[in-house]
């Protein structure tokens, strides 16, 4: 039997950890009792759609729809320095989509698998039906 521990995390936008308030915000989260935080980055359909076509002869720039996950090394170093025992930091990606085609493109990105948590946010009833029918991505 698999043993598991229940946990809750706080989903925080990556902009919450800018250089000015980095340490203060981390201490506040720890003092509020959070032991797990997920630093969120969001993408939607418009981030995946190709930009204007290149003119003939111009090289195409490969473009990844999924951003590189937030760099956790500074936060982890600060957690160790402040001796916050049992504090876990995760990367979370929220994907808003209207069609499974978009979702398929996102899941094929090399950056997609670098996230610890992926949340799907269908934006249309059809997208919700499709994701419910075809299962997890």
The first five atom37 places (N, CA, C, CB, O) and aatype in JSON, in Angstrom:
{
  "aatype": [20, 20, 20, 20, 20, 20, 20, 20, 20, 20, 20, 20, 20, 20, 20, 20, 20, 20, 20, 20, 20, 20, 20, 20, 20, 20, 20, 20, 20, 20, 20, 20, 20, 20, 20, 20, 20, 20, 20, 20, 20, 20, 20, 20, 20, 20, 20, 20, 20, 20, 20, 20, 20, 20, 20, 20, 20, 20, 20, 20, 20, 20, 20, 20, 20, 20, 20, 20, 20, 20, 20, 20, 20, 20, 20, 20, 20, 20, 20, 20, 20, 20, 20, 20, 20, 20, 20, 20, 20, 20, 20, 20, 20, 20, 20, 20, 20, 20, 20, 20, 20, 20, 20, 20, 20, 20, 20, 20, 20, 20, 20, 20, 20, 20, 20, 20, 20, 20, 20, 20, 20, 20, 20, 20, 20, 20, 20, 20, 20, 20, 20, 20, 20, 20, 20, 20, 20],
  "atom_mask": [
    [1, 1, 1, 1, 1],
    [1, 1, 1, 1, 1],
    [1, 1, 1, 1, 1],
    [1, 1, 1, 1, 1],
    [1, 1, 1, 1, 1],
    [1, 1, 1, 1, 1],
    [1, 1, 1, 1, 1],
    [1, 1, 1, 1, 1],
    [1, 1, 1, 1, 1],
    [1, 1, 1, 1, 1],
    [1, 1, 1, 1, 1],
    [1, 1, 1, 1, 1],
    [1, 1, 1, 1, 1],
    [1, 1, 1, 1, 1],
    [1, 1, 1, 1, 1],
    [1, 1, 1, 1, 1],
    [1, 1, 1, 1, 1],
    [1, 1, 1, 1, 1],
    [1, 1, 1, 1, 1],
    [1, 1, 1, 1, 1],
    [1, 1, 1, 1, 1],
    [1, 1, 1, 1, 1],
    [1, 1, 1, 1, 1],
    [1, 1, 1, 1, 1],
    [1, 1, 1, 1, 1],
    [1, 1, 1, 1, 1],
    [1, 1, 1, 1, 1],
    [1, 1, 1, 1, 1],
    [1, 1, 1, 1, 1],
    [1, 1, 1, 1, 1],
    [1, 1, 1, 1, 1],
    [1, 1, 1, 1, 1],
    [1, 1, 1, 1, 1],
    [1, 1, 1, 1, 1],
    [1, 1, 1, 1, 1],
    [1, 1, 1, 1, 1],
    [1, 1, 1, 1, 1],
    [1, 1, 1, 1, 1],
    [1, 1, 1, 1, 1],
    [1, 1, 1, 1, 1],
    [1, 1, 1, 1, 1],
    [1, 1, 1, 1, 1],
    [1, 1, 1, 1, 1],
    [1, 1, 1, 1, 1],
    [1, 1, 1, 1, 1],
    [1, 1, 1, 1, 1],
    [1, 1, 1, 1, 1],
    [1, 1, 1, 1, 1],
    [1, 1, 1, 1, 1],
    [1, 1, 1, 1, 1],
    [1, 1, 1, 1, 1],
    [1, 1, 1, 1, 1],
    [1, 1, 1, 1, 1],
    [1, 1, 1, 1, 1],
    [1, 1, 1, 1, 1],
    [1, 1, 1, 1, 1],
    [1, 1, 1, 1, 1],
    [1, 1, 1, 1, 1],
    [1, 1, 1, 1, 1],
    [1, 1, 1, 1, 1],
    [1, 1, 1, 1, 1],
    [1, 1, 1, 1, 1],
    [1, 1, 1, 1, 1],
    [1, 1, 1, 1, 1],
    [1, 1, 1, 1, 1],
    [1, 1, 1, 1, 1],
    [1, 1, 1, 1, 1],
    [1, 1, 1, 1, 1],
    [1, 1, 1, 1, 1],
    [1, 1, 1, 1, 1],
    [1, 1, 1, 1, 1],
    [1, 1, 1, 1, 1],
    [1, 1, 1, 1, 1],
    [1, 1, 1, 1, 1],
    [1, 1, 1, 1, 1],
    [1, 1, 1, 1, 1],
    [1, 1, 1, 1, 1],
    [1, 1, 1, 1, 1],
    [1, 1, 1, 1, 1],
    [1, 1, 1, 1, 1],
    [1, 1, 1, 1, 1],
    [1, 1, 1, 1, 1],
    [1, 1, 1, 1, 1],
    [1, 1, 1, 1, 1],
    [1, 1, 1, 1, 1],
    [1, 1, 1, 1, 1],
    [1, 1, 1, 1, 1],
    [1, 1, 1, 1, 1],
    [1, 1, 1, 1, 1],
    [1, 1, 1, 1, 1],
    [1, 1, 1, 1, 1],
    [1, 1, 1, 1, 1],
    [1, 1, 1, 1, 1],
    [1, 1, 1, 1, 1],
    [1, 1, 1, 1, 1],
    [1, 1, 1, 1, 1],
    [1, 1, 1, 1, 1],
    [1, 1, 1, 1, 1],
    [1, 1, 1, 1, 1],
    [1, 1, 1, 1, 1],
    [1, 1, 1, 1, 1],
    [1, 1, 1, 1, 1],
    [1, 1, 1, 1, 1],
    [1, 1, 1, 1, 1],
    [1, 1, 1, 1, 1],
    [1, 1, 1, 1, 1],
    [1, 1, 1, 1, 1],
    [1, 1, 1, 1, 1],
    [1, 1, 1, 1, 1],
    [1, 1, 1, 1, 1],
    [1, 1, 1, 1, 1],
    [1, 1, 1, 1, 1],
    [1, 1, 1, 1, 1],
    [1, 1, 1, 1, 1],
    [1, 1, 1, 1, 1],
    [1, 1, 1, 1, 1],
    [1, 1, 1, 1, 1],
    [1, 1, 1, 1, 1],
    [1, 1, 1, 1, 1],
    [1, 1, 1, 1, 1],
    [1, 1, 1, 1, 1],
    [1, 1, 1, 1, 1],
    [1, 1, 1, 1, 1],
    [1, 1, 1, 1, 1],
    [1, 1, 1, 1, 1],
    [1, 1, 1, 1, 1],
    [1, 1, 1, 1, 1],
    [1, 1, 1, 1, 1],
    [1, 1, 1, 1, 1],
    [1, 1, 1, 1, 1],
    [1, 1, 1, 1, 1],
    [1, 1, 1, 1, 1],
    [1, 1, 1, 1, 1],
    [1, 1, 1, 1, 1],
    [1, 1, 1, 1, 1],
    [1, 1, 1, 1, 1],
    [1, 1, 1, 1, 1]
  ],
  "atom_positions": [
    [[0.84, -1.18, 0.0], [0.0, 0.0, 0.0], [0.89, 1.25, 0.0], [-0.96, 0.0, 1.22], [1.89, 1.32, 0.71]],
    [[0.5, 2.2, -0.78], [1.25, 3.44, -0.9], [0.9, 4.36, 0.26], [0.96, 4.14, -2.25], [-0.27, 4.68, 0.48]],
    [[1.92, 4.78, 1.0], [1.7, 5.73, 2.08], [1.82, 7.14, 1.53], [2.71, 5.5, 3.24], [2.76, 7.46, 0.81]],
    [[0.88, 7.97, 1.88], [0.94, 9.36, 1.43], [0.54, 10.27, 2.56], [0.04, 9.58, 0.2], [-0.2, 9.89, 3.47]],
    [[1.03, 11.48, 2.48], [0.67, 12.49, 3.47], [-0.17, 13.56, 2.79], [1.93, 13.12, 4.13], [0.18, 14.03, 1.71]],
    [[-1.26, 13.94, 3.39], [-2.03, 15.03, 2.79], [-1.26, 16.34, 2.96], [-3.45, 15.14, 3.45], [-0.52, 16.53, 3.93]],
    [[-1.42, 17.23, 2.0], [-0.78, 18.53, 2.1], [-1.62, 19.55, 1.37], [0.66, 18.48, 1.53], [-2.47, 19.21, 0.55]],
    [[-1.37, 20.78, 1.66], [-1.97, 21.87, 0.91], [-0.85, 22.81, 0.51], [-3.09, 22.62, 1.75], [0.17, 22.91, 1.2]],
    [[-1.04, 23.47, -0.59], [-0.03, 24.42, -1.01], [-0.71, 25.74, -1.35], [0.77, 23.88, -2.23], [-1.92, 25.8, -1.58]],
    [[0.07, 26.76, -1.38], [-0.4, 28.08, -1.76], [0.16, 28.38, -3.14], [0.01, 29.17, -0.72], [1.37, 28.35, -3.35]],
    [[-0.72, 28.67, -4.06], [-0.31, 28.99, -5.43], [-0.05, 30.5, -5.52], [-1.41, 28.54, -6.48], [-0.95, 31.31, -5.29]],
    [[1.18, 30.86, -5.86], [1.59, 32.25, -5.89], [2.14, 32.59, -7.27], [2.64, 32.54, -4.79], [2.93, 31.82, -7.82]],
    [[1.74, 33.71, -7.83], [2.28, 34.15, -9.12], [3.77, 34.41, -8.98], [1.54, 35.41, -9.63], [4.24, 34.84, -7.93]],
    [[4.5, 34.16, -10.05], [5.96, 34.34, -10.02], [6.36, 35.79, -9.75], [6.56, 33.88, -11.34], [7.46, 36.03, -9.24]],
    [[5.52, 36.74, -10.07], [5.83, 38.15, -9.84], [5.87, 38.5, -8.34], [4.79, 39.03, -10.54], [6.38, 39.55, -7.97]],
    [[5.34, 37.63, -7.49], [5.33, 37.84, -6.04], [6.75, 37.84, -5.48], [4.49, 36.77, -5.34], [7.02, 38.45, -4.45]],
    [[7.65, 37.16, -6.16], [9.02, 37.05, -5.69], [9.96, 37.93, -6.5], [9.48, 35.6, -5.74], [10.87, 37.43, -7.17]],
    [[9.74, 39.24, -6.44], [10.7, 40.13, -7.1], [11.83, 40.43, -6.12], [10.01, 41.44, -7.58], [11.77, 40.03, -4.95]],
    [[12.83, 41.12, -6.57], [14.04, 41.33, -5.76], [13.79, 42.16, -4.51], [15.1, 41.99, -6.58], [14.49, 41.98, -3.51]],
    [[12.82, 43.05, -4.53], [12.61, 43.95, -3.4], [12.01, 43.26, -2.18], [11.72, 45.07, -3.82], [12.36, 43.59, -1.04]],
    [[11.11, 42.31, -2.4], [10.38, 41.75, -1.27], [10.59, 40.25, -1.1], [8.91, 42.03, -1.43], [9.8, 39.58, -0.44]],
    [[11.62, 39.75, -1.67], [11.89, 38.31, -1.73], [11.9, 37.66, -0.34], [13.22, 38.07, -2.43], [11.12, 36.76, -0.06]],
    [[12.79, 38.13, 0.52], [12.95, 37.52, 1.84], [11.75, 37.8, 2.74], [14.23, 38.04, 2.51], [11.3, 36.92, 3.46]],
    [[11.23, 39.01, 2.69], [10.09, 39.38, 3.53], [8.87, 38.51, 3.21], [9.73, 40.87, 3.32], [8.2, 38.03, 4.13]],
    [[8.59, 38.3, 1.94], [7.44, 37.48, 1.54], [7.62, 36.02, 1.93], [7.2, 37.59, 0.05], [6.66, 35.37, 2.36]],
    [[8.82, 35.51, 1.78], [9.08, 34.12, 2.14], [8.89, 33.91, 3.64], [10.49, 33.71, 1.72], [8.3, 32.91, 4.06]],
    [[9.38, 34.83, 4.45], [9.2, 34.74, 5.91], [7.72, 34.81, 6.27], [9.98, 35.88, 6.62], [7.26, 34.07, 7.14]],
    [[6.98, 35.7, 5.61], [5.55, 35.83, 5.91], [4.81, 34.53, 5.6], [4.93, 36.99, 5.1], [3.97, 34.1, 6.39]],
    [[5.11, 33.91, 4.47], [4.46, 32.64, 4.12], [4.77, 31.56, 5.14], [4.9, 32.19, 2.72], [3.89, 30.8, 5.54]],
    [[6.0, 31.5, 5.56], [6.4, 30.5, 6.56], [5.7, 30.77, 7.89], [7.94, 30.5, 6.75], [5.23, 29.84, 8.54]],
    [[5.63, 32.03, 8.29], [4.98, 32.39, 9.56], [3.48, 32.14, 9.53], [5.25, 33.84, 9.89], [2.88, 31.89, 10.57]],
    [[2.86, 32.21, 8.35], [1.44, 31.9, 8.22], [1.18, 30.4, 8.32], [0.9, 32.42, 6.9], [0.04, 29.97, 8.45]],
    [[2.23, 29.6, 8.27], [2.08, 28.17, 8.42], [2.18, 27.36, 7.15], [0.79, 27.89, 9.05], [1.99, 26.14, 7.17]],
    [[2.47, 28.0, 6.04], [2.61, 27.26, 4.79], [3.93, 26.5, 4.77], [2.51, 28.2, 3.57], [4.98, 27.06, 5.07]],
    [[3.86, 25.25, 4.41], [5.05, 24.41, 4.29], [5.33, 24.07, 2.83], [4.89, 23.13, 5.11], [6.42, 23.61, 2.5]],
    [[4.36, 24.3, 1.97], [4.52, 24.04, 0.54], [3.95, 25.23, -0.23], [3.82, 22.71, 0.12], [2.8, 25.63, -0.01]],
    [[4.75, 25.78, -1.12], [4.24, 26.83, -1.99], [4.52, 26.43, -3.43], [4.9, 28.22, -1.66], [5.52, 25.78, -3.73]],
    [[3.62, 26.81, -4.31], [3.76, 26.53, -5.74], [3.83, 27.87, -6.46], [2.57, 25.65, -6.28], [2.89, 28.67, -6.42]],
    [[4.94, 28.12, -7.11], [5.12, 29.36, -7.85], [4.53, 29.17, -9.24], [6.64, 29.77, -7.93], [5.01, 28.36, -10.04]],
    [[3.48, 29.93, -9.51], [2.66, 29.73, -10.7], [3.09, 30.62, -11.87], [1.21, 30.0, -10.38], [3.44, 31.79, -11.7]],
    [[3.05, 30.02, -13.06], [3.16, 30.75, -14.31], [1.98, 30.31, -15.17], [4.54, 30.48, -15.04], [1.63, 29.13, -15.19]],
    [[1.36, 31.26, -15.87], [0.16, 30.96, -16.65], [0.4, 31.2, -18.13], [-1.01, 31.82, -16.17], [1.13, 32.11, -18.53]],
    [[-0.23, 30.34, -18.95], [-0.23, 30.54, -20.39], [-1.63, 30.26, -20.91], [0.83, 29.63, -21.11], [-2.41, 29.55, -20.27]],
    [[-1.94, 30.82, -22.07], [-3.25, 30.56, -22.68], [-3.09, 30.37, -24.18], [-4.24, 31.71, -22.38], [-1.97, 30.36, -24.71]],
    [[-4.21, 30.22, -24.87], [-4.21, 29.96, -26.31], [-3.4, 30.99, -27.1], [-5.63, 29.94, -26.83], [-2.7, 30.63, -28.05]],
    [[-3.49, 32.24, -26.73], [-2.8, 33.28, -27.5], [-1.29, 33.14, -27.42], [-3.23, 34.66, -27.01], [-0.58, 33.61, -28.32]],
    [[-0.77, 32.52, -26.37], [0.67, 32.31, -26.25], [1.17, 31.21, -27.18], [1.03, 31.97, -24.82], [2.36, 31.16, -27.5]],
    [[0.27, 30.33, -27.61], [0.65, 29.17, -28.42], [0.51, 29.45, -29.9], [-0.2, 27.97, -28.04], [1.24, 28.88, -30.71]],
    [[-0.43, 30.33, -30.27], [-0.68, 30.6, -31.68], [0.56, 31.17, -32.35], [-1.86, 31.58, -31.84], [1.24, 32.03, -31.77]],
    [[0.87, 30.71, -33.56], [2.05, 31.22, -34.25], [1.89, 32.69, -34.6], [2.33, 30.41, -35.51], [0.79, 33.16, -34.9]],
    [[3.0, 33.4, -34.57], [3.0, 34.81, -34.95], [2.91, 34.91, -36.47], [4.27, 35.54, -34.42], [2.74, 33.89, -37.15]],
    [[3.02, 36.12, -37.0], [2.94, 36.32, -38.45], [3.94, 35.41, -39.16], [3.21, 37.79, -38.82], [5.01, 35.1, -38.63]],
    [[3.57, 35.0, -40.35], [4.46, 34.17, -41.14], [5.67, 34.98, -41.59], [3.73, 33.57, -42.37], [5.59, 36.18, -41.86]],
    [[6.79, 34.29, -41.65], [8.02, 34.92, -42.12], [7.97, 35.07, -43.63], [9.26, 34.11, -41.69], [7.32, 34.28, -44.32]],
    [[8.65, 36.07, -44.12], [8.76, 36.23, -45.57], [9.65, 35.14, -46.12], [9.31, 37.64, -45.94], [10.46, 34.55, -45.4]],
    [[9.51, 34.89, -47.37], [10.26, 33.83, -48.03], [11.77, 34.07, -47.85], [9.9, 33.77, -49.53], [12.27, 35.17, -48.08]],
    [[12.46, 33.03, -47.45], [13.9, 33.12, -47.29], [14.36, 33.51, -45.89], [14.44, 34.09, -48.26], [15.53, 33.32, -45.56]],
    [[13.46, 34.05, -45.07], [13.85, 34.4, -43.7], [13.79, 33.15, -42.83], [12.92, 35.52, -43.13], [12.84, 32.38, -42.92]],
    [[14.8, 32.96, -41.99], [14.79, 31.77, -41.13], [13.71, 31.88, -40.05], [16.17, 31.56, -40.48], [13.45, 32.97, -39.54]],
    [[13.11, 30.76, -39.72], [12.11, 30.73, -38.65], [12.82, 30.6, -37.31], [11.11, 29.57, -38.85], [13.78, 29.85, -37.17]],
    [[12.33, 31.33, -36.35], [12.88, 31.22, -35.01], [12.04, 30.2, -34.25], [12.88, 32.6, -34.27], [10.82, 30.34, -34.15]],
    [[12.68, 29.16, -33.72], [11.9, 28.21, -32.94], [11.37, 28.9, -31.68], [12.75, 26.96, -32.56], [12.11, 29.59, -30.98]],
    [[10.09, 28.7, -31.43], [9.47, 29.39, -30.31], [8.75, 28.38, -29.44], [8.5, 30.48, -30.8], [7.89, 27.63, -29.91]],
    [[9.09, 28.37, -28.17], [8.47, 27.46, -27.23], [7.3, 28.17, -26.56], [9.49, 26.95, -26.18], [7.46, 29.27, -26.03]],
    [[6.14, 27.56, -26.6], [4.94, 28.17, -26.02], [4.98, 28.17, -24.5], [3.7, 27.45, -26.5], [4.36, 29.02, -23.86]],
    [[5.7, 27.22, -23.92], [5.75, 27.09, -22.47], [7.0, 27.8, -21.94], [5.75, 25.58, -22.05], [8.11, 27.51, -22.39]],
    [[6.82, 28.71, -20.99], [7.98, 29.43, -20.47], [8.87, 28.5, -19.63], [7.54, 30.63, -19.63], [8.42, 27.48, -19.11]],
    [[10.12, 28.88, -19.5], [11.03, 28.16, -18.63], [10.53, 28.34, -17.2], [12.53, 28.67, -18.79], [10.16, 29.45, -16.82]],
    [[10.5, 27.28, -16.4], [10.01, 27.41, -15.02], [10.84, 28.42, -14.21], [10.04, 26.05, -14.31], [12.0, 28.67, -14.5]],
    [[10.2, 28.98, -13.22], [10.83, 29.93, -12.31], [12.06, 29.27, -11.68], [9.84, 30.41, -11.21], [12.0, 28.12, -11.27]],
    [[13.16, 30.0, -11.61], [14.39, 29.46, -11.02], [14.25, 29.44, -9.5], [15.62, 30.31, -11.45], [14.16, 30.48, -8.85]],
    [[14.24, 28.24, -8.95], [14.0, 28.06, -7.52], [15.27, 28.1, -6.68], [13.3, 26.76, -7.29], [15.19, 28.05, -5.45]],
    [[16.43, 28.19, -7.29], [17.68, 28.07, -6.52], [17.83, 29.16, -5.46], [18.87, 28.11, -7.46], [18.24, 28.87, -4.34]],
    [[17.5, 30.41, -5.78], [17.63, 31.49, -4.8], [16.68, 31.27, -3.62], [17.35, 32.85, -5.45], [17.05, 31.5, -2.47]],
    [[15.46, 30.84, -3.92], [14.49, 30.6, -2.85], [14.96, 29.44, -1.98], [13.09, 30.31, -3.44], [14.88, 29.52, -0.76]],
    [[15.43, 28.37, -2.6], [15.9, 27.22, -1.84], [17.1, 27.58, -0.97], [16.26, 26.06, -2.78], [17.2, 27.11, 0.17]],
    [[18.01, 28.4, -1.48], [19.15, 28.85, -0.69], [18.69, 29.67, 0.51], [20.11, 29.68, -1.56], [19.21, 29.51, 1.61]],
    [[17.71, 30.54, 0.29], [17.19, 31.36, 1.38], [16.47, 30.5, 2.42], [16.25, 32.43, 0.84], [16.6, 30.75, 3.62]],
    [[15.73, 29.51, 1.97], [15.04, 28.59, 2.89], [16.06, 27.88, 3.77], [14.18, 27.55, 2.1], [15.86, 27.75, 4.98]],
    [[17.14, 27.43, 3.18], [18.2, 26.76, 3.95], [18.88, 27.72, 4.92], [19.24, 26.14, 3.01], [19.18, 27.36, 6.06]],
    [[19.13, 28.95, 4.46], [19.78, 29.96, 5.3], [18.91, 30.3, 6.51], [20.08, 31.23, 4.48], [19.41, 30.45, 7.62]],
    [[17.61, 30.43, 6.28], [16.68, 30.78, 7.35], [16.27, 29.57, 8.19], [15.44, 31.44, 6.77], [15.55, 29.71, 9.19]],
    [[16.72, 28.39, 7.78], [16.45, 27.14, 8.49], [14.95, 26.87, 8.63], [17.1, 27.16, 9.86], [14.46, 26.58, 9.73]],
    [[14.23, 26.98, 7.52], [12.81, 26.64, 7.48], [12.71, 25.15, 7.23], [12.05, 27.47, 6.37], [12.77, 24.71, 6.08]],
    [[12.57, 24.37, 8.26], [12.51, 22.91, 8.12], [11.24, 22.46, 7.42], [12.62, 22.25, 9.47], [10.15, 22.94, 7.73]],
    [[11.37, 21.52, 6.49], [10.22, 20.94, 5.82], [9.51, 21.85, 4.84], [9.25, 20.49, 6.82], [8.37, 21.57, 4.45]],
    [[10.14, 22.92, 4.42], [9.52, 23.88, 3.49], [9.79, 23.42, 2.06], [10.07, 25.33, 3.72], [10.95, 23.19, 1.7]],
    [[8.75, 23.28, 1.26], [8.86, 22.78, -0.11], [8.41, 23.85, -1.1], [8.04, 21.49, -0.29], [7.39, 24.51, -0.9]],
    [[9.18, 24.0, -2.17], [8.84, 24.96, -3.21], [8.7, 24.21, -4.52], [9.92, 26.09, -3.32], [9.58, 23.43, -4.9]],
    [[7.59, 24.45, -5.22], [7.3, 23.76, -6.48], [7.05, 24.78, -7.59], [6.09, 22.83, -6.32], [6.73, 25.93, -7.33]],
    [[7.21, 24.34, -8.81], [6.83, 25.13, -9.99], [5.49, 24.63, -10.49], [7.92, 25.04, -11.1], [5.29, 23.42, -10.63]],
    [[4.58, 25.56, -10.78], [3.24, 25.21, -11.26], [2.97, 25.95, -12.56], [2.15, 25.55, -10.19], [3.3, 27.12, -12.7]],
    [[2.36, 25.24, -13.5], [1.97, 25.84, -14.78], [0.46, 25.74, -14.9], [2.68, 25.13, -15.98], [-0.11, 24.66, -14.77]],
    [[-0.2, 26.87, -15.14], [-1.64, 26.89, -15.39], [-1.86, 27.12, -16.88], [-2.36, 27.98, -14.53], [-1.41, 28.12, -17.44]],
    [[-2.56, 26.19, -17.51], [-2.8, 26.23, -18.95], [-4.28, 26.52, -19.19], [-2.38, 24.9, -19.63], [-5.13, 25.7, -18.87]],
    [[-4.59, 27.68, -19.76], [-5.96, 28.02, -20.16], [-6.08, 27.72, -21.65], [-6.31, 29.54, -19.85], [-5.27, 28.18, -22.45]],
    [[-7.09, 26.94, -22.01], [-7.2, 26.52, -23.41], [-8.65, 26.38, -23.83], [-6.47, 25.19, -23.62], [-9.54, 26.15, -23.0]],
    [[-8.87, 26.53, -25.14], [-10.21, 26.38, -25.71], [-10.31, 25.14, -26.59], [-10.57, 27.62, -26.51], [-11.41, 24.71, -26.91]],
    [[-9.17, 24.58, -26.98], [-9.2, 23.38, -27.82], [-8.1, 22.41, -27.4], [-9.05, 23.76, -29.31], [-7.09, 22.81, -26.82]],
    [[-8.32, 21.15, -27.7], [-7.32, 20.13, -27.38], [-6.08, 20.26, -28.24], [-7.92, 18.74, -27.53], [-5.0, 19.81, -27.85]],
    [[-6.21, 20.87, -29.42], [-5.04, 21.1, -30.27], [-4.0, 21.95, -29.54], [-5.45, 21.78, -31.6], [-2.8, 21.66, -29.57]],
    [[-4.47, 23.0, -28.9], [-3.58, 23.87, -28.14], [-2.92, 23.1, -27.01], [-4.35, 25.08, -27.58], [-1.71, 23.2, -26.79]],
    [[-3.72, 22.33, -26.31], [-3.2, 21.55, -25.19], [-2.16, 20.55, -25.66], [-4.35, 20.83, -24.47], [-1.15, 20.33, -24.99]],
    [[-2.4, 19.94, -26.81], [-1.46, 18.98, -27.37], [-0.12, 19.65, -27.67], [-2.04, 18.34, -28.65], [0.94, 19.09, -27.36]],
    [[-0.15, 20.84, -28.26], [1.08, 21.57, -28.57], [1.86, 21.89, -27.3], [0.77, 22.86, -29.34], [3.09, 21.79, -27.26]],
    [[1.14, 22.26, -26.27], [1.78, 22.61, -25.0], [2.45, 21.4, -24.37], [0.76, 23.22, -24.04], [3.56, 21.5, -23.86]],
    [[1.77, 20.26, -24.4], [2.34, 19.06, -23.77], [3.57, 18.54, -24.5], [1.29, 17.96, -23.7], [4.34, 17.78, -23.92]],
    [[3.76, 18.92, -25.74], [4.94, 18.5, -26.5], [6.14, 19.42, -26.29], [4.61, 18.43, -27.98], [7.22, 19.16, -26.81]],
    [[5.97, 20.48, -25.55], [7.05, 21.41, -25.28], [8.1, 20.78, -24.37], [6.51, 22.71, -24.66], [7.75, 20.06, -23.43]],
    [[9.38, 21.04, -24.62], [10.41, 20.51, -23.72], [10.34, 21.1, -22.31], [11.78, 20.78, -24.31], [10.77, 20.46, -21.35]],
    [[9.8, 22.31, -22.17], [9.68, 22.92, -20.85], [8.52, 22.37, -20.04], [9.53, 24.41, -20.99], [8.5, 22.51, -18.81]],
    [[7.55, 21.75, -20.69], [6.34, 21.27, -20.02], [6.67, 20.3, -18.88], [5.41, 20.59, -21.03], [6.08, 20.39, -17.8]],
    [[7.58, 19.38, -19.13], [7.9, 18.35, -18.14], [8.76, 18.86, -16.99], [8.6, 17.19, -18.81], [9.03, 18.12, -16.05]],
    [[9.19, 20.09, -17.05], [10.02, 20.66, -15.99], [9.2, 21.18, -14.82], [10.87, 21.78, -16.56], [9.75, 21.54, -13.78]],
    [[7.88, 21.23, -14.98], [7.0, 21.72, -13.92], [6.6, 20.58, -12.99], [5.75, 22.39, -14.52], [6.42, 19.45, -13.42]],
    [[6.46, 20.91, -11.71], [6.04, 19.91, -10.73], [4.53, 19.69, -10.76], [6.47, 20.35, -9.33], [4.05, 18.56, -10.6]],
    [[3.77, 20.78, -10.98], [2.3, 20.73, -10.99], [1.82, 21.4, -12.28], [1.69, 21.43, -9.72], [2.33, 22.45, -12.66]],
    [[0.84, 20.78, -12.93], [0.22, 21.39, -14.11], [-1.28, 21.45, -13.87], [0.56, 20.58, -15.43], [-1.9, 20.44, -13.54]],
    [[-1.85, 22.64, -14.04], [-3.29, 22.83, -13.87], [-3.91, 23.16, -15.22], [-3.59, 23.95, -12.84], [-3.39, 23.98, -15.97]],
    [[-5.02, 22.52, -15.53], [-5.73, 22.77, -16.78], [-6.95, 23.63, -16.48], [-6.15, 21.44, -17.47], [-7.71, 23.35, -15.55]],
    [[-7.13, 24.68, -17.27], [-8.26, 25.58, -17.1], [-8.97, 25.73, -18.44], [-7.81, 26.97, -16.56], [-8.67, 26.65, -19.2]],
    [[-9.93, 24.83, -18.75], [-10.66, 24.96, -20.01], [-11.49, 26.24, -20.01], [-11.56, 23.73, -20.24], [-12.11, 26.59, -19.01]],
    [[-11.5, 26.93, -21.15], [-12.2, 28.21, -21.23], [-13.54, 28.13, -21.94], [-11.34, 29.21, -21.93], [-14.27, 29.12, -21.99]],
    [[-13.88, 26.97, -22.49], [-15.17, 26.79, -23.16], [-15.81, 25.49, -22.67], [-15.0, 26.78, -24.71], [-15.11, 24.59, -22.21]],
    [[-17.14, 25.39, -22.77], [-17.79, 24.13, -22.39], [-17.28, 22.94, -23.22], [-19.3, 24.26, -22.55], [-17.15, 21.83, -22.7]],
    [[-17.0, 23.18, -24.49], [-16.48, 22.11, -25.35], [-15.12, 21.62, -24.87], [-16.38, 22.6, -26.81], [-14.85, 20.42, -24.87]],
    [[-14.26, 22.54, -24.46], [-12.94, 22.16, -23.96], [-13.06, 21.35, -22.68], [-12.07, 23.41, -23.72], [-12.32, 20.39, -22.47]],
    [[-13.99, 21.74, -21.81], [-14.22, 20.98, -20.58], [-14.71, 19.57, -20.89], [-15.24, 21.7, -19.68], [-14.25, 18.6, -20.29]],
    [[-15.64, 19.45, -21.83], [-16.15, 18.13, -22.23], [-15.03, 17.29, -22.81], [-17.28, 18.28, -23.26], [-14.9, 16.11, -22.47]],
    [[-14.22, 17.87, -23.69], [-13.12, 17.12, -24.3], [-12.11, 16.63, -23.28], [-12.42, 17.99, -25.33], [-11.7, 15.47, -23.33]],
    [[-11.7, 17.49, -22.37], [-10.7, 17.08, -21.4], [-11.27, 16.05, -20.44], [-10.18, 18.3, -20.62], [-10.55, 15.17, -19.96]],
    [[-12.57, 16.14, -20.15], [-13.21, 15.15, -19.29], [-13.33, 13.8, -19.99], [-14.6, 15.64, -18.85], [-13.2, 12.75, -19.36]],
    [[-13.58, 13.83, -21.29], [-13.76, 12.61, -22.07], [-12.44, 11.91, -22.35], [-14.46, 12.92, -23.37], [-12.33, 10.69, -22.2]],
    [[-11.44, 12.69, -22.77], [-10.18, 12.09, -23.2], [-9.17, 11.92, -22.09], [-9.59, 12.92, -24.28], [-8.07, 11.41, -22.32]],
    [[-9.5, 12.34, -20.9], [-8.64, 12.08, -19.76], [-7.52, 13.08, -19.59], [-8.06, 10.73, -19.88], [-7.46, 14.11, -20.26]],
    [[-6.63, 12.75, -18.66], [-5.55, 13.69, -18.35], [-4.58, 13.82, -19.5], [-4.82, 13.25, -17.1], [-4.4, 12.9, -20.3]],
    [[-3.97, 14.96, -19.57], [-3.0, 15.18, -20.63], [-1.67, 14.82, -20.08], [-3.01, 16.64, -21.15], [-0.66, 14.92, -20.78]]
  ]
}
